[in-house]
Amino acid sequence: MKTIVTKSYDEMSKTAADMFETEIGNNPELVLGLATGSTPIGTYKELVRRHIEKGLDFSRTKSFNLDEYVGLSGDNPNSYRHFMNEHLFNHINIEKENTHVPDGLTENPEAYGKKYDQMILESGGIGIQLLGIGSNGHIAFNEPDEELPVETGLVELSEQTVEDNARFFQSVEHVPTQAISMGMGSIMKAEKIIILASGEGKSEVLSELLNRGKVTSRIPATFLLLHPDVTLICDEEAYSGVNR
Ligand code: F6R
């Protein structure tokens, strides 16, 4: 795993945006794998700025998001579809019908998950996948457990994740406890992966990830150590526990 440590959150975001810009420049039909949460907001802001000021062109790109809360429709302000529209899609020239966020209202998550993976495959596969990392080491909503899902489907959120994400909701009781999430295999098939981490709250999990040199389903992000093209971009605070 290549690691880039930046002085600040802004520099982390710009570095990630640089990589997106380069990859889209190399392949205007790039398939983007996208994440939600606090961490990628600065990257999306920077991509929007580059679209407006420099004409960064998304017109032929497609996108697939990692996950969506079960029970929330796309127009719910807490849904990840809404998040993506607000932070990115509404401000760039990607065709809305080429943007995919799992359907939180699907009645058959298993069949839906298979269809989602198939759609990714048929689009040519994800060229660049953006990830955040949970404080418990999850990627997408693949939570620490004895076994990890390979394919996209229904997952239960851990108590830690529900607590971590309560900041976006009225109260912890309002946080959905299930999601449709891309599986570990679906993520690992991406050609290139960028994982972002910012702030003190991620320092412990990054030190576990980078100091360990072993894969464990207790920290799902460790599986990224097996992928040939992963770049971790993190700020100094998030990196502060590594090598200690
Ligand atoms: C979001 C996602 C999650 C987040 C992770 C970190 O689509 O799949 O894995 O990336 O929970 O969230 P933040 O960035 O809010 O700390």
Residues whose N, C-alpha, C, O or C-beta is under 5 A from the ligand:
A	BS01	F6R	A35 T36 G37 S38 T39 P40 L66 D67 L131 G132 I133 G134 H138 I139 A140 F141
